[in-house]
Amino acid sequence: MGPGFRRITAFAFVAPLLAYLGAFYAYPLYRNLDLSLRDYTVRSFVQGDAPYSGWRNFSTVLHDPTFWPAMRHTMVFTFVSIVFQYVIGLALAVFFNRHFRLASTLRALFLIPWLLPLIVSASTWSWMFNSESGVVNYGLHLVGVEPVGWLTSPDWALTSVIVANIWIGIPFNLVILYSGLQNIPAELYEAAALDGAGGWQQFRRITFPLLRPVSAITLLLGLVYTLKVFDLIWIMTKGGPGDSSSTLATWSYQLGFGTLLPKFGPGAAVGNILILIALVFGLLYIRVQRRQET
């Protein structure tokens, strides 16, 4: 069997992956970049004869009054979500790391938010936050607090989708961090206990430092995923009321598909800006992973 045949065989195994990456990643990225650099209308989108406009769509987007609020909402939504998801997920992982009866059953129940289809989770939270018939306002009524317009008030809409996203993301953090805790030798805790270290000291001196590589990966993956969350926000608030819960992801969709006269170029430009932000954090994730491997 010559080297030429081995190369052909190797390429045959790789070809399906290359075809998949080309069809579902490279080509959509190319088309999105092309959309952002041309002046597309509905007619030119169908006929494919849109004139080249250069960076005009990006300039239009950056000077739009919606851009900076959407950017701010994206950053707030992303960072608040991942911080609470990580803290709660870590607390639950440490809790379940203690072996007790029903620990596996309770841990499995905490995976339910992760296993449910996102449309089901978002619809459930929309019902819970309903201003008139939602269970959250009913609970506030029982303790004498006035009802809150969770999804209809500009002051509360972004908070509502953040709460829902935190709930959905906790199981991911729980699973990854719990797996990391399993790799910490129990002898370290036994030695620390013999030296008189309490639970908090063991966590601060052993658990958290040894869990740092897993924590970095968990936070970076959560960051990249949360940046592009669209469906949860769209189902619950559609980016409203007004633009109070609009993010780059929802704004891109609104520009491209949310009106009778779609703005394909600016919508694609917003999408490319979001891709660029996610790419920066994705490269950061790869760098952290390489450091851990070395």
VOPARO-64289 format. One line per field, with one value per residue: x, y, z of N, C-alpha, C in turn; residue number from 0; residue in one letter. Coordinates in steps of 0.05 Angstrom, whole numbers, always signed. Layout:
# VOPARO-64289
n_east: (X,...)
n_north: (Y,...)
n_up: (Z,...)
ca_east: (X,...)
ca_north: (Y,...)
ca_up: (Z,...)
c_east: (X,...)
c_north: (Y,...)
c_up: (Z,...)
num: (NUM,...)
residu: (A,...)
This chain:
# VOPARO-64289
n_east: (+17,+17,+43,+11,-39,-52,-57,-101,-140,-140,-159,-210,-235,-235,-263,-322,-327,-302,-337,-384,-368,-358,-408,-443,-418,-373,-394,-444,-421,-391,-433,-461,-423,-419,-471,-468,-435,-459,-512,-569,-635,-703,-714,-662,-640,-664,-651,-597,-563,-542,-514,-445,-428,-389,-364,-409,-457,-439,-424,-473,-499,-467,-476,-528,-581,-597,-556,-515,-547,-565,-516,-499,-540,-530,-480,-491,-531,-501,-456,-478,-510,-473,-441,-477,-495,-448,-433,-478,-480,-430,-436,-477,-450,-409,-441,-467,-424,-414,-426,-489,-553,-600,-572,-555,-605,-628,-589,-598,-649,-638,-619,-660,-676,-637,-647,-697,-734,-717,-757,-799,-781,-775,-828,-854,-830,-848,-902,-899,-880,-921,-959,-1012,-1033,-990,-949,-908,-922,-967,-946,-919,-963,-984,-950,-959,-938,-938,-959,-914,-893,-864,-850,-870,-853,-803,-764,-758,-757,-708,-684,-718,-710,-658,-660,-688,-651,-608,-629,-634,-581,-554,-552,-513,-465,-464,-457,-407,-372,-380,-358,-305,-294,-294,-245,-209,-164,-186,-153,-127,-166,-172,-122,-121,-163,-142,-103,-133,-164,-223,-288,-295,-242,-219,-246,-227,-172,-162,-205,-224,-175,-154,-195,-194,-175,-217,-259,-245,-253,-307,-330,-314,-337,-391,-394,-386,-431,-475,-471,-495,-548,-614,-666,-692,-698,-728,-775,-796,-796,-788,-748,-768,-804,-806,-739,-718,-700,-670,-619,-556,-564,-621,-633,-607,-638,-687,-675,-665,-709,-754,-788,-832,-802,-745,-679,-628,-572,-553,-572,-542,-492,-494,-498,-447,-414,-428,-410,-355,-343,-356,-317,-269,-272,-275,-224,-195,-212,-189,-135,-130,-143,-100,-58,-70,-62,-8)
n_north: (-24,+40,+108,+145,+120,+117,+171,+184,+152,+174,+225,+212,+197,+246,+279,+280,+310,+359,+374,+382,+424,+463,+470,+484,+521,+552,+571,+597,+638,+665,+683,+716,+755,+776,+796,+838,+873,+893,+928,+906,+892,+868,+851,+850,+813,+766,+763,+769,+813,+855,+919,+934,+960,+970,+988,+1014,+994,+977,+1026,+1051,+1020,+1028,+1081,+1082,+1097,+1054,+1020,+1024,+1020,+967,+939,+949,+923,+871,+861,+866,+827,+782,+780,+784,+739,+696,+701,+692,+642,+612,+619,+598,+547,+527,+527,+488,+444,+435,+423,+376,+344,+323,+261,+234,+208,+204,+240,+232,+230,+281,+311,+296,+317,+371,+377,+383,+436,+442,+401,+410,+432,+496,+531,+514,+524,+581,+596,+579,+611,+660,+656,+652,+702,+734,+793,+795,+744,+714,+669,+691,+745,+733,+708,+753,+784,+755,+767,+820,+855,+901,+884,+871,+894,+851,+834,+875,+924,+973,+976,+927,+886,+868,+847,+804,+768,+756,+729,+683,+662,+651,+610,+570,+561,+542,+484,+467,+490,+465,+410,+410,+432,+398,+351,+368,+372,+319,+302,+320,+299,+261,+255,+303,+335,+305,+310,+365,+370,+342,+379,+417,+451,+484,+479,+524,+541,+497,+499,+548,+541,+493,+470,+513,+535,+488,+478,+517,+515,+485,+519,+565,+546,+534,+585,+613,+583,+590,+644,+652,+624,+652,+703,+699,+687,+684,+662,+655,+708,+730,+701,+714,+771,+795,+832,+878,+918,+970,+982,+959,+909,+892,+860,+850,+804,+799,+848,+844,+805,+832,+873,+845,+811,+829,+868,+896,+917,+892,+902,+877,+883,+918,+885,+838,+861,+874,+822,+803,+835,+814,+761,+772,+790,+743,+710,+731,+718,+663,+651,+665,+625,+580,+592,+589,+536,+511,+527,+498,+447,+446)
n_up: (+0,-22,-9,-36,-40,+14,+26,-4,+20,+72,+59,+41,+89,+115,+81,+86,+134,+119,+78,+107,+142,+104,+79,+121,+153,+130,+80,+96,+129,+90,+57,+92,+101,+50,+44,+80,+56,+11,-23,-11,-33,-31,-84,-108,-74,-89,-144,-143,-157,-127,-115,-99,-36,+0,+64,+80,+103,+154,+175,+176,+214,+260,+270,+282,+328,+357,+364,+406,+455,+445,+444,+497,+525,+508,+530,+585,+592,+578,+614,+666,+666,+659,+705,+748,+733,+737,+792,+821,+797,+813,+869,+874,+851,+888,+932,+915,+910,+958,+984,+992,+1009,+956,+925,+871,+846,+856,+830,+778,+771,+770,+719,+685,+665,+626,+591,+570,+512,+484,+469,+500,+552,+549,+537,+584,+623,+604,+615,+671,+685,+669,+671,+691,+701,+719,+758,+788,+800,+828,+873,+894,+906,+949,+990,+997,+959,+906,+839,+785,+721,+689,+636,+606,+623,+611,+650,+672,+635,+611,+657,+667,+624,+633,+682,+667,+630,+663,+695,+656,+642,+687,+696,+658,+677,+727,+713,+686,+724,+767,+746,+743,+798,+812,+797,+833,+882,+938,+981,+990,+1016,+1061,+1085,+1094,+1130,+1174,+1187,+1210,+1178,+1160,+1126,+1092,+1087,+1062,+1013,+993,+992,+966,+933,+898,+874,+847,+813,+777,+721,+697,+709,+679,+626,+628,+638,+592,+550,+564,+558,+502,+482,+507,+486,+436,+444,+423,+414,+464,+484,+443,+443,+493,+499,+450,+444,+465,+516,+467,+456,+500,+518,+476,+441,+406,+376,+371,+348,+299,+275,+273,+237,+190,+182,+208,+188,+136,+96,+91,+117,+93,+88,+132,+174,+167,+176,+231,+250,+235,+267,+316,+309,+305,+357,+386,+362,+381,+436,+429,+407,+452,+486,+461,+468,+524,+531,+505,+538,+584,+566,+558)
ca_east: (+0,+35,+35,-11,-65,-58,-67,-129,-156,-143,-176,-237,-246,-237,-280,-348,-325,-297,-362,-402,-358,-361,-436,-458,-402,-358,-412,-461,-405,-385,-458,-467,-404,-427,-495,-461,-419,-474,-537,-589,-664,-716,-711,-634,-634,-673,-637,-568,-548,-540,-488,-426,-430,-366,-369,-431,-476,-428,-426,-502,-506,-453,-487,-557,-585,-603,-532,-502,-564,-564,-490,-499,-558,-516,-459,-504,-544,-481,-438,-494,-519,-451,-432,-496,-495,-424,-433,-498,-471,-408,-447,-491,-431,-396,-461,-472,-399,-416,-442,-511,-576,-615,-555,-557,-632,-630,-572,-612,-671,-627,-612,-685,-676,-619,-658,-722,-731,-715,-783,-816,-772,-782,-857,-860,-822,-866,-927,-894,-876,-944,-966,-1038,-1039,-966,-946,-890,-937,-985,-930,-915,-989,-989,-934,-967,-922,-952,-951,-892,-895,-838,-845,-882,-840,-776,-745,-757,-757,-682,-680,-734,-697,-633,-667,-695,-627,-592,-641,-629,-553,-543,-545,-488,-443,-465,-446,-378,-357,-381,-338,-279,-291,-288,-216,-192,-160,-198,-131,-121,-185,-167,-98,-129,-179,-123,-89,-152,-177,-252,-299,-289,-213,-214,-255,-211,-144,-160,-225,-224,-150,-152,-218,-191,-175,-245,-275,-239,-266,-336,-338,-310,-358,-416,-393,-391,-458,-494,-470,-512,-576,-634,-693,-703,-706,-748,-800,-806,-801,-782,-730,-782,-818,-787,-714,-707,-686,-659,-591,-546,-577,-649,-633,-599,-662,-707,-668,-666,-734,-775,-804,-840,-779,-722,-652,-611,-544,-548,-577,-518,-470,-497,-491,-418,-402,-432,-392,-328,-341,-354,-292,-248,-273,-269,-195,-186,-217,-169,-110,-132,-142,-72,-41,-76,-51,+21)
ca_north: (+0,+62,+132,+158,+107,+125,+198,+184,+140,+194,+247,+201,+199,+274,+293,+287,+332,+383,+381,+392,+451,+482,+475,+495,+542,+570,+584,+617,+660,+680,+696,+737,+777,+787,+812,+862,+891,+900,+942,+887,+896,+842,+844,+842,+789,+743,+762,+768,+834,+878,+934,+934,+985,+972,+988,+1032,+982,+978,+1054,+1056,+1006,+1040,+1107,+1079,+1101,+1029,+1003,+1024,+1006,+938,+930,+949,+901,+846,+857,+862,+801,+761,+778,+778,+711,+676,+703,+678,+613,+599,+618,+579,+521,+518,+520,+463,+423,+429,+410,+348,+329,+308,+237,+230,+194,+219,+260,+228,+236,+310,+322,+291,+336,+397,+377,+387,+460,+439,+381,+419,+450,+523,+544,+506,+539,+609,+600,+575,+635,+681,+652,+658,+731,+749,+814,+792,+716,+699,+659,+708,+767,+722,+705,+779,+793,+742,+780,+848,+872,+908,+869,+883,+888,+839,+833,+898,+948,+976,+974,+899,+866,+855,+830,+780,+749,+748,+709,+659,+651,+640,+584,+551,+555,+531,+456,+464,+496,+444,+385,+413,+437,+373,+333,+377,+365,+290,+297,+330,+276,+263,+256,+331,+344,+291,+322,+391,+366,+335,+403,+435,+468,+481,+476,+547,+541,+476,+508,+570,+533,+468,+467,+535,+536,+465,+479,+541,+509,+478,+544,+582,+535,+537,+613,+621,+571,+603,+671,+650,+615,+671,+726,+696,+679,+698,+651,+660,+736,+736,+689,+726,+800,+805,+855,+902,+938,+988,+967,+957,+883,+885,+854,+849,+781,+805,+871,+834,+791,+852,+888,+828,+796,+838,+889,+890,+925,+883,+914,+854,+891,+925,+862,+821,+875,+869,+794,+800,+846,+794,+739,+781,+789,+715,+699,+740,+701,+636,+649,+665,+598,+562,+598,+579,+507,+503,+531,+476,+422,+446)
ca_up: (+0,-26,+5,-51,-32,+42,+26,-15,+41,+93,+49,+40,+115,+123,+62,+97,+153,+104,+64,+128,+150,+81,+73,+143,+167,+112,+61,+109,+137,+66,+48,+111,+96,+24,+49,+95,+39,-12,-18,-19,-30,-35,-112,-113,-59,-105,-169,-138,-171,-109,-119,-77,-20,+19,+92,+86,+122,+180,+184,+182,+239,+282,+275,+289,+356,+371,+366,+432,+474,+440,+453,+526,+534,+502,+550,+611,+590,+577,+637,+690,+663,+664,+732,+766,+726,+748,+821,+830,+788,+830,+895,+871,+846,+914,+948,+906,+912,+983,+978,+1010,+997,+936,+912,+842,+837,+856,+809,+753,+769,+762,+691,+670,+648,+603,+572,+558,+488,+493,+465,+523,+575,+545,+540,+612,+637,+596,+631,+699,+687,+659,+690,+702,+711,+724,+785,+802,+811,+848,+897,+905,+918,+974,+1011,+998,+941,+881,+815,+768,+693,+683,+607,+593,+633,+602,+672,+682,+613,+609,+681,+665,+606,+646,+702,+652,+618,+685,+702,+635,+640,+711,+694,+643,+696,+747,+702,+680,+749,+783,+734,+752,+826,+815,+791,+856,+900,+965,+1001,+996,+1035,+1086,+1097,+1103,+1154,+1196,+1195,+1223,+1159,+1158,+1100,+1075,+1081,+1042,+988,+984,+988,+950,+912,+878,+857,+829,+794,+760,+692,+688,+712,+656,+603,+632,+634,+564,+534,+571,+546,+473,+478,+516,+468,+412,+452,+409,+415,+490,+485,+423,+451,+517,+497,+423,+446,+476,+501,+454,+453,+528,+521,+450,+440,+378,+362,+365,+330,+273,+264,+267,+213,+167,+177,+225,+176,+109,+79,+106,+112,+94,+92,+160,+191,+164,+189,+260,+254,+232,+291,+337,+303,+311,+386,+394,+353,+400,+460,+420,+406,+480,+496,+449,+481,+551,+529,+498,+562,+602,+555,+562)
c_east: (+18,+25,+12,-38,-72,-68,-95,-148,-161,-162,-205,-250,-252,-258,-308,-348,-320,-322,-382,-394,-362,-390,-450,-443,-389,-376,-431,-446,-398,-410,-465,-448,-411,-452,-488,-446,-433,-501,-560,-617,-677,-712,-682,-626,-642,-657,-607,-552,-545,-513,-471,-426,-407,-375,-392,-451,-465,-429,-454,-509,-493,-464,-517,-560,-591,-578,-521,-521,-564,-538,-489,-516,-544,-495,-470,-516,-523,-466,-454,-502,-496,-441,-451,-497,-471,-425,-453,-490,-449,-418,-461,-471,-417,-416,-465,-446,-397,-436,-464,-534,-591,-598,-557,-584,-636,-613,-585,-635,-662,-620,-637,-684,-658,-630,-683,-716,-733,-742,-802,-808,-779,-812,-866,-853,-839,-892,-922,-891,-899,-954,-993,-1043,-1014,-963,-927,-905,-957,-971,-924,-940,-993,-973,-939,-951,-939,-942,-931,-897,-869,-831,-855,-870,-811,-755,-740,-754,-730,-676,-694,-720,-671,-639,-673,-670,-609,-603,-634,-599,-540,-535,-518,-464,-441,-451,-415,-362,-357,-361,-310,-274,-284,-259,-198,-189,-172,-177,-124,-140,-180,-143,-105,-145,-162,-108,-107,-166,-207,-261,-293,-259,-206,-223,-236,-183,-141,-179,-223,-199,-148,-174,-215,-189,-203,-263,-271,-254,-296,-345,-335,-331,-385,-417,-399,-420,-478,-494,-490,-541,-596,-662,-707,-714,-729,-775,-812,-813,-799,-765,-743,-786,-800,-762,-701,-694,-674,-629,-582,-559,-605,-651,-626,-623,-683,-701,-672,-693,-758,-793,-813,-819,-753,-696,-631,-582,-538,-552,-553,-494,-470,-489,-461,-404,-405,-413,-363,-324,-338,-328,-269,-248,-268,-239,-183,-189,-196,-142,-109,-129,-113,-54,-45,-63,-21,+29)
c_north: (+25,+87,+147,+146,+115,+153,+200,+173,+160,+217,+237,+202,+228,+289,+299,+310,+359,+393,+394,+420,+471,+490,+490,+516,+562,+585,+604,+641,+678,+696,+719,+761,+791,+805,+838,+882,+899,+913,+924,+898,+869,+833,+834,+818,+764,+741,+761,+789,+859,+892,+933,+961,+988,+970,+1006,+1020,+982,+1006,+1061,+1044,+1020,+1068,+1106,+1083,+1076,+1013,+1002,+1013,+976,+925,+928,+927,+874,+840,+851,+834,+779,+758,+772,+749,+692,+677,+688,+648,+599,+597,+598,+550,+510,+511,+493,+440,+415,+415,+381,+331,+314,+284,+234,+218,+213,+240,+257,+236,+267,+322,+318,+311,+364,+399,+383,+413,+458,+420,+391,+435,+479,+538,+537,+522,+569,+614,+597,+600,+659,+680,+660,+688,+747,+768,+809,+764,+700,+691,+677,+731,+757,+718,+732,+790,+780,+755,+810,+866,+876,+892,+885,+875,+876,+840,+858,+924,+950,+972,+945,+878,+852,+838,+804,+759,+739,+726,+682,+646,+639,+612,+563,+542,+542,+501,+451,+468,+474,+419,+388,+416,+412,+353,+341,+370,+336,+283,+307,+307,+281,+265,+285,+342,+331,+303,+350,+390,+359,+360,+424,+455,+463,+480,+499,+548,+520,+485,+529,+561,+509,+469,+488,+536,+512,+464,+502,+535,+502,+502,+562,+572,+539,+565,+622,+609,+584,+631,+670,+643,+638,+696,+724,+686,+696,+689,+657,+689,+741,+724,+704,+756,+811,+830,+880,+900,+960,+973,+961,+930,+874,+881,+854,+827,+788,+828,+862,+820,+812,+867,+871,+816,+808,+860,+881,+898,+917,+897,+892,+861,+899,+902,+843,+834,+872,+841,+789,+812,+827,+770,+747,+780,+761,+702,+706,+723,+672,+632,+649,+638,+578,+566,+587,+548,+497,+506,+508,+450,+422,+448)
c_up: (+0,-11,-9,-43,-4,+43,+16,+6,+64,+84,+48,+67,+124,+105,+73,+117,+139,+89,+84,+136,+128,+77,+96,+159,+148,+93,+74,+119,+112,+56,+66,+107,+70,+28,+62,+78,+13,-4,-28,-14,-34,-64,-117,-97,-74,-130,-166,-152,-154,-114,-94,-63,+0,+48,+100,+106,+150,+192,+192,+209,+263,+289,+282,+319,+372,+377,+394,+454,+470,+449,+483,+537,+530,+523,+578,+612,+592,+604,+663,+689,+671,+692,+751,+759,+738,+778,+831,+822,+805,+858,+895,+867,+872,+932,+941,+907,+939,+979,+1000,+994,+979,+921,+881,+831,+836,+835,+782,+749,+761,+733,+673,+653,+624,+582,+558,+532,+496,+489,+488,+547,+572,+548,+569,+628,+629,+611,+660,+704,+677,+680,+704,+714,+718,+754,+801,+815,+832,+874,+910,+918,+945,+997,+1011,+980,+916,+857,+798,+739,+683,+653,+593,+603,+622,+625,+680,+660,+611,+633,+679,+647,+617,+666,+688,+641,+640,+693,+681,+635,+664,+708,+679,+662,+717,+737,+698,+706,+767,+772,+742,+781,+830,+810,+813,+876,+928,+986,+1009,+1018,+1062,+1101,+1108,+1128,+1178,+1205,+1207,+1204,+1158,+1129,+1081,+1068,+1060,+1014,+976,+977,+969,+927,+890,+862,+838,+808,+774,+730,+682,+689,+688,+631,+605,+627,+605,+546,+539,+558,+516,+467,+484,+498,+446,+419,+438,+415,+442,+492,+466,+431,+475,+513,+469,+423,+458,+506,+491,+447,+480,+533,+495,+453,+410,+363,+353,+345,+302,+259,+256,+241,+188,+161,+192,+213,+148,+89,+93,+97,+115,+100,+120,+179,+191,+178,+219,+266,+253,+256,+314,+334,+310,+341,+396,+386,+371,+424,+453,+418,+434,+492,+486,+463,+509,+550,+522,+523,+581,+592,+558,+591)
num: (0,1,2,3,4,5,6,7,8,9,10,11,12,13,14,15,16,17,18,19,20,21,22,23,24,25,26,27,28,29,30,31,32,33,34,35,36,37,38,39,40,41,42,43,44,45,46,47,48,49,50,51,52,53,54,55,56,57,58,59,60,61,62,63,64,65,66,67,68,69,70,71,72,73,74,75,76,77,78,79,80,81,82,83,84,85,86,87,88,89,90,91,92,93,94,95,96,97,98,99,100,101,102,103,104,105,106,107,108,109,110,111,112,113,114,115,116,117,118,119,120,121,122,123,124,125,126,127,128,129,130,131,132,133,134,135,136,137,138,139,140,141,142,143,144,145,146,147,148,149,150,151,152,153,154,155,156,157,158,159,160,161,162,163,164,165,166,167,168,169,170,171,172,173,174,175,176,177,178,179,180,181,182,183,184,185,186,187,188,189,190,191,192,193,194,195,196,197,198,199,200,201,202,203,204,205,206,207,208,209,210,211,212,213,214,215,216,217,218,219,220,221,222,223,224,225,226,227,228,229,230,231,232,233,234,235,236,237,238,239,240,241,242,243,244,245,246,247,248,249,250,251,252,253,254,255,256,257,258,259,260,261,262,263,264,265,266,267,268,269,270,271,272,273,274,275,276,277,278,279,280,281,282,283,284,285,286,287,288,289,290,291,292,293)
residu: (M,G,P,G,F,R,R,I,T,A,F,A,F,V,A,P,L,L,A,Y,L,G,A,F,Y,A,Y,P,L,Y,R,N,L,D,L,S,L,R,D,Y,T,V,R,S,F,V,Q,G,D,A,P,Y,S,G,W,R,N,F,S,T,V,L,H,D,P,T,F,W,P,A,M,R,H,T,M,V,F,T,F,V,S,I,V,F,Q,Y,V,I,G,L,A,L,A,V,F,F,N,R,H,F,R,L,A,S,T,L,R,A,L,F,L,I,P,W,L,L,P,L,I,V,S,A,S,T,W,S,W,M,F,N,S,E,S,G,V,V,N,Y,G,L,H,L,V,G,V,E,P,V,G,W,L,T,S,P,D,W,A,L,T,S,V,I,V,A,N,I,W,I,G,I,P,F,N,L,V,I,L,Y,S,G,L,Q,N,I,P,A,E,L,Y,E,A,A,A,L,D,G,A,G,G,W,Q,Q,F,R,R,I,T,F,P,L,L,R,P,V,S,A,I,T,L,L,L,G,L,V,Y,T,L,K,V,F,D,L,I,W,I,M,T,K,G,G,P,G,D,S,S,S,T,L,A,T,W,S,Y,Q,L,G,F,G,T,L,L,P,K,F,G,P,G,A,A,V,G,N,I,L,I,L,I,A,L,V,F,G,L,L,Y,I,R,V,Q,R,R,Q,E,T)
